Amino acid sequence: MKRIIIIFFLMFGVFASKANYIFIPMDDTQKQCLKAYGIAYYALEKDIEVSWLLNYEGGSFMMKYDDSIEKETIIRGVTFQIIADAAAAAILTAISDPAVNQDEVKLVKAPKIAVYTPADKRPWDDAVMLALKYAEIPFTSIYDEDVLDGKLPLYDWLHMHHEDFTGQYGKFFAAYQNAPWYKEDVAYNEGIARKLGYKKVSQLKLAVAKKIRDFVAGGGYLFAMCSAPDSYDVALAADGVDICSPQFDGDAMDPAAQSKLNYDNCFAFTNFKIVTNPYEYCISSIDVTHTRKVTKDDDYFTLFDYSAKWDQVPTMLCQDHTQIIKGFMGQTTAFNEDQVKSNVLIMGENKAAGEAKYIHGEYGKGTFTFLGGHDPEDYQHLVGNPPTDLSLFPNSPGYRLILNNVLFPAAKKKKQKT
């Protein structure tokens, strides 16, 4: 019996010596897609290079075997396989075939993550923060004082969500002007503005928007959802122009505000109209929430299929186990395609409705990615609704788009086809 045990361990040792890779599938066989991104990030934190296998079994991950990584995959419930060098080499050989729309991207360094969010309690959540927490990816919360203190360069990746950079408090005035949370939000932001030497919240937010613009221009990665993409570009376009009604800043807006907008200042959008009615829950014509004729049952958007070998950036950002994703609403649900700049890449759209849902572009040395909607697993997330329990949606295709963006800065990218 003792001899049999010795032989078993010898055989196991030979197998283990040849089983030198951890392979994490990201197709329908994966039980925890969102937590798998966290495993990839965990490996990068340990200075272990990760291969992102684009379009291979849903955008799988592969890395050199490490005992601690194996333990983490087990603890987090992530589906994985331990494979030998020969099997790993066979996968890389197969995806390198010029006839196959697959490729390998090396992830080499864990990006430092920041989320732009206030310290006060608001009656809504942030889908990206939910995703990061569920995937167990560390991040730092920062806000106006941190941005204006010059702390953005400490991070590689910045997220903005349910924010209004125009100083109009999300245009919630009509419905919530007497709600305690709204009054507290106004007082909180006015207090920060005064503390930092600004007469108006709109002036403070513009200064913050410019700092974020500098962060991206210097090589930073920006990801924004919900009202942030819309309000951010509107704020930049309205630099030096008062677009706020008295309900928001105490004085009249510039009657010629629309004609004074400078679209050249914008990252993604152009030729839009600002909504000047303070009682209308909309910032600009970029947002299609109140003009769309799409029912919930028909609300889907389609991801574009890019060349993994030539267009690696959008391919990374679109990795998923499905190309058709159910839509979801938000303060800004999707973007009017006619008002997306021609040099901005539309990666996901509802073509029949003329809606761009998922867009990407470059600014200076950095990039930005905007995703319309508030929460991929809560179709119409209303003020006061509880946060989504991601344990109920561990393979959410919409949340995967968020986490693609989190890993994107870690990639050692090839030069794109021109």
C-alpha positions in Angstrom: 0.0 0.0 0.0 2.8 2.4 0.9 4.5 1.6 -2.4 1.3 2.5 -4.3 1.0 5.8 -2.5 4.7 6.7 -3.4 4.0 5.8 -7.0 0.9 8.0 -7.0 2.8 11.0 -5.7 5.6 10.5 -8.2 3.0 10.4 -11.0 1.3 13.5 -9.6 4.6 15.3 -9.4 5.4 14.5 -13.1 1.9 15.7 -14.1 2.2 18.9 -12.1 5.6 19.6 -13.6 4.1 19.5 -17.0 0.8 21.3 -16.1 2.3 24.7 -16.1 -0.6 27.0 -17.0 -4.0 28.0 -15.6 -6.6 28.4 -18.3 -9.8 30.3 -17.6 -12.6 29.9 -20.2 -15.0 32.9 -20.7 -17.7 31.2 -22.8 -20.9 29.5 -21.6 -18.9 27.0 -19.6 -17.7 29.7 -17.1 -19.7 29.9 -13.9 -18.3 33.2 -12.8 -17.3 35.5 -15.7 -17.2 38.7 -13.6 -15.0 37.2 -10.9 -12.7 35.8 -13.6 -11.7 39.4 -14.4 -10.7 39.7 -10.8 -8.5 36.6 -11.0 -6.7 38.2 -14.0 -6.2 41.4 -12.1 -5.0 39.4 -9.0 -2.4 37.7 -11.2 -1.2 41.0 -12.5 -0.8 42.3 -8.9 1.5 39.4 -8.4 3.5 40.4 -11.5 2.3 37.3 -13.3 1.7 38.1 -17.0 -1.8 37.2 -18.3 -2.6 36.2 -21.9 -6.0 37.5 -23.0 -7.1 35.2 -25.7 -9.2 37.4 -27.9 -12.3 35.7 -29.4 -11.1 32.3 -28.0 -13.8 30.7 -26.0 -15.4 34.1 -25.1 -12.1 35.9 -24.6 -10.4 33.5 -22.2 -7.5 34.1 -19.9 -4.3 32.0 -19.5 -1.3 32.5 -17.2 1.6 30.6 -15.8 0.7 28.3 -13.0 0.9 29.7 -9.5 -0.4 28.0 -6.4 -1.9 31.1 -5.0 -3.8 31.8 -8.2 -5.2 28.3 -8.2 -6.4 28.7 -4.7 -8.1 32.1 -5.5 -9.9 30.6 -8.5 -11.3 27.9 -6.2 -12.2 30.3 -3.4 -14.0 32.7 -5.9 -15.8 29.9 -7.7 -14.2 30.6 -11.1 -14.1 27.8 -13.6 -10.6 26.9 -14.7 -8.3 24.2 -16.0 -4.7 23.4 -15.3 -3.0 22.6 -18.6 0.4 21.5 -19.7 2.9 23.6 -21.7 2.1 21.7 -24.8 -1.6 22.4 -24.5 -0.9 26.1 -23.9 1.4 26.2 -26.9 -1.2 24.5 -29.1 -3.8 27.2 -28.1 -1.4 30.0 -29.1 -0.5 28.3 -32.3 -4.2 27.8 -33.2 -5.2 31.4 -32.6 -2.1 32.8 -34.5 -3.5 31.3 -37.7 -4.0 34.2 -40.1 -7.3 32.7 -41.2 -8.7 32.8 -37.7 -10.2 35.9 -36.1 -8.4 35.4 -32.8 -5.2 36.6 -31.2 -3.3 36.9 -27.9 -2.8 40.1 -26.0 -0.4 40.3 -23.1 -1.6 41.9 -19.9 1.5 43.1 -18.1 0.6 45.5 -15.3 -2.3 45.9 -12.9 -3.7 49.4 -13.6 -4.4 51.7 -10.7 -8.1 52.4 -10.6 -10.0 55.5 -9.5 -13.7 56.1 -9.3 -15.0 59.7 -9.3 -17.7 59.7 -6.7 -18.7 61.9 -3.8 -18.4 60.9 -0.1 -22.0 61.8 0.6 -24.9 59.3 0.4 -27.0 59.5 -2.8 -30.1 57.5 -3.6 -28.5 55.6 -6.4 -25.5 53.3 -6.9 -22.7 53.0 -9.5 -22.6 49.9 -11.6 -18.9 50.1 -12.0 -18.3 50.2 -8.3 -20.6 47.2 -8.0 -18.6 45.4 -10.7 -15.3 46.2 -9.1 -16.4 45.0 -5.7 -17.9 41.8 -7.0 -14.8 41.0 -9.0 -12.6 42.0 -6.0 -10.6 44.5 -8.0 -9.3 47.3 -5.7 -10.1 51.0 -6.5 -9.8 54.4 -4.9 -12.7 56.8 -4.6 -11.8 60.4 -5.5 -13.8 63.6 -5.9 -13.5 67.3 -6.8 -10.8 68.2 -4.2 -8.6 65.3 -5.2 -8.9 66.1 -8.9 -8.1 69.7 -8.4 -5.3 68.8 -6.1 -3.6 67.1 -9.0 -4.0 63.5 -7.9 -5.3 62.1 -11.2 -1.8 61.3 -12.5 -1.5 58.8 -9.6 -4.0 56.5 -11.5 -4.1 54.8 -14.8 -7.9 54.5 -15.2 -10.7 56.8 -14.1 -14.5 56.1 -14.0 -17.4 58.6 -13.9 -21.0 57.5 -13.6 -24.2 59.3 -12.4 -22.6 62.8 -12.5 -23.6 66.2 -13.9 -20.7 68.3 -14.9 -22.9 71.2 -16.1 -23.8 72.1 -12.5 -27.5 71.4 -12.9 -27.7 68.6 -10.4 -28.8 66.0 -13.0 -31.9 68.1 -13.9 -33.7 66.5 -10.9 -35.2 69.9 -9.9 -38.8 69.3 -11.2 -39.3 66.0 -9.5 -37.1 66.2 -6.4 -36.5 69.8 -5.5 -38.1 69.3 -2.1 -36.6 65.9 -1.4 -34.1 65.8 1.5 -31.4 64.0 -0.6 -31.6 66.7 -3.3 -31.3 69.5 -0.9 -28.4 67.8 0.8 -26.7 67.2 -2.6 -27.0 70.9 -3.6 -25.7 72.0 -0.2 -22.8 69.5 -0.4 -21.7 70.7 -3.8 -22.1 74.3 -3.1 -20.0 73.8 0.0 -17.2 72.2 -2.0 -17.4 75.0 -4.6 -17.1 77.8 -1.9 -14.2 75.9 -0.2 -12.3 75.7 -3.4 -12.9 79.3 -4.4 -15.7 79.0 -7.0 -18.8 81.1 -6.9 -20.9 78.4 -8.7 -21.0 74.7 -8.8 -21.0 74.9 -12.6 -17.6 76.7 -12.5 -16.2 74.0 -10.1 -17.4 71.2 -12.3 -15.9 72.8 -15.4 -12.6 73.1 -13.7 -12.8 69.4 -12.7 -13.8 68.5 -16.3 -10.7 70.3 -17.6 -8.4 68.4 -15.2 -10.0 65.1 -16.4 -9.4 66.2 -20.0 -5.7 66.8 -19.1 -5.5 63.4 -17.5 -6.7 61.8 -20.7 -4.5 63.9 -22.9 -1.5 62.8 -20.9 -2.2 59.1 -21.4 -5.0 58.3 -19.0 -7.9 55.9 -19.6 -11.4 57.3 -19.1 -14.6 55.2 -18.8 -18.0 56.8 -18.2 -21.6 55.7 -18.0 -25.1 57.1 -17.5 -25.2 61.0 -17.3 -21.4 61.5 -17.2 -20.6 61.2 -20.9 -23.4 63.6 -21.9 -22.9 66.2 -19.2 -19.1 66.0 -19.5 -19.0 67.0 -23.2 -21.7 69.6 -22.7 -19.7 71.2 -19.9 -16.6 71.4 -22.1 -18.6 72.8 -25.0 -20.1 75.5 -22.7 -16.7 76.7 -21.3 -17.2 80.4 -20.5 -21.0 80.2 -21.2 -23.7 80.2 -18.6 -26.2 77.4 -19.5 -27.7 77.1 -16.1 -31.2 78.5 -15.2 -31.7 80.4 -12.0 -33.0 77.3 -10.2 -29.5 75.9 -10.4 -27.1 78.9 -9.9 -29.2 81.9 -8.9 -29.0 83.9 -12.1 -30.2 83.8 -15.6 -28.6 81.7 -18.3 -27.0 83.3 -21.3 -29.9 83.8 -23.9 -27.4 83.1 -26.7 -25.9 80.0 -25.0 -26.7 77.6 -27.8 -24.9 79.6 -30.4 -21.8 80.0 -28.2 -21.2 76.3 -27.7 -17.8 75.1 -28.9 -18.0 71.5 -30.1 -14.3 71.4 -30.8 -13.8 71.1 -27.0 -15.8 67.9 -26.8 -14.4 64.4 -26.7 -17.2 62.5 -28.5 -20.2 64.6 -29.5 -21.0 67.5 -31.8 -23.9 69.6 -33.1 -26.1 68.8 -30.1 -28.7 71.1 -28.6 -28.8 71.9 -24.9 -32.1 71.5 -23.1 -32.7 74.9 -21.4 -36.0 74.1 -19.7 -35.1 73.5 -16.0 -38.2 71.3 -15.5 -37.2 68.9 -18.3 -35.2 65.9 -17.1 -32.6 66.0 -19.9 -29.4 67.8 -20.5 -29.0 67.7 -24.2 -30.1 66.2 -27.5 -27.2 63.7 -27.2 -29.4 61.6 -24.9 -32.2 59.7 -26.6 -34.0 58.6 -23.4 -37.1 60.8 -24.0 -37.2 60.6 -27.8 -36.7 56.9 -28.5 -39.5 54.6 -29.6 -38.0 51.4 -28.4 -40.0 49.1 -26.2 -38.4 47.1 -23.4 -39.0 43.8 -25.2 -37.2 45.1 -28.3 -34.4 46.9 -26.5 -31.1 45.3 -27.6 -27.8 46.6 -28.9 -25.3 44.7 -31.0 -21.5 44.7 -30.6 -19.4 45.0 -33.7 -17.1 42.2 -34.7 -13.6 43.5 -35.1 -10.4 41.9 -36.4 -8.5 40.5 -33.4 -5.2 40.7 -35.2 -5.5 44.2 -36.6 -8.0 46.1 -34.4 -7.0 44.8 -31.0 -8.3 47.8 -29.0 -12.0 47.6 -29.9 -11.7 43.8 -29.9 -10.6 43.8 -26.3 -13.3 46.2 -25.3 -16.0 44.0 -27.0 -15.0 40.7 -25.6 -18.1 38.8 -24.5 -19.9 35.5 -24.9 -22.6 37.2 -27.0 -22.8 40.0 -29.5 -26.4 40.9 -28.9 -26.9 42.4 -25.4 -30.2 43.5 -23.8 -30.5 47.3 -23.4 -30.9 49.2 -20.2 -31.9 52.7 -19.4 -30.3 55.5 -17.5 -30.3 59.3 -17.1 -28.5 59.1 -20.5 -29.7 55.8 -22.0 -27.8 55.9 -25.3 -26.4 58.5 -27.7 -27.9 60.0 -30.8 -25.7 58.6 -33.6 -26.1 61.7 -35.7 -24.3 63.6 -32.9 -21.3 61.3 -32.4 -18.1 62.7 -34.0 -16.9 61.0 -37.1 -13.6 60.1 -35.6 -15.2 58.3 -32.7 -15.7 54.5 -33.0 -19.2 53.1 -32.4 -18.7 49.7 -30.9 -22.3 48.9 -30.0 -25.5 50.2 -31.4 -29.2 49.8 -32.0 -29.0 50.6 -35.6 -32.7 50.6 -36.3 -33.2 53.2 -33.6 -30.2 55.3 -34.6 -28.7 54.8 -31.2 -25.0 54.4 -30.3 -24.7 52.6 -27.0 -21.0 51.9 -26.7 -18.4 54.3 -28.1 -14.6 54.7 -28.0 -12.1 57.3 -29.0 -8.7 58.8 -28.5 -7.8 62.2 -27.0 -4.1 63.2 -26.9 -2.2 60.2 -25.6 -5.1 58.6 -23.9 -8.5 57.1 -24.6 -12.1 57.4 -23.5 -14.9 54.9 -23.7 -18.6 55.8 -23.1 -21.4 53.4 -22.3 -25.0 54.6 -22.2 -27.3 53.5 -19.4 -27.1 53.1 -15.7 -27.1 49.4 -14.8 -26.9 46.5 -17.3 -29.0 44.3 -15.1 -31.7 46.8 -14.0 -33.6 48.0 -17.0 -35.0 51.2 -15.5 -33.0 51.9 -12.4 -35.1 54.5 -10.5 -33.9 56.9 -7.7 -34.0 55.0 -4.5 -33.9 51.5 -6.0 -31.6 49.0 -4.2 -28.2 48.1 -5.7 -28.1 45.1 -8.1 -27.0 41.9 -6.5 -24.4 40.7 -9.0 -24.3 37.2 -7.4 -27.6 36.8 -9.4 -25.9 37.8 -12.6 -22.4 36.4 -12.5 -22.1 36.2 -16.3 -23.8 39.4 -17.2 -22.8 40.4 -20.8 -23.3 44.1 -20.0 -21.2 44.0 -16.9 -18.5 42.2 -18.9 -18.2 45.3 -21.1 -17.4 47.3 -17.9 -14.7 44.9 -16.8 -13.2 44.7 -20.3 -12.4 48.4 -19.8 -10.9 47.8 -16.4 -8.3 45.4 -17.9 -7.8 47.3 -21.1 -5.0 49.6 -19.6 -3.0 46.5 -18.6 -2.6 45.4 -22.2 0.6 45.6 -24.1 -1.0 46.8 -27.4 0.2 46.3 -30.9 0.2 49.1 -33.4 -3.3 49.3 -34.9 -4.0 49.0 -38.7 -4.3 52.4 -40.3 
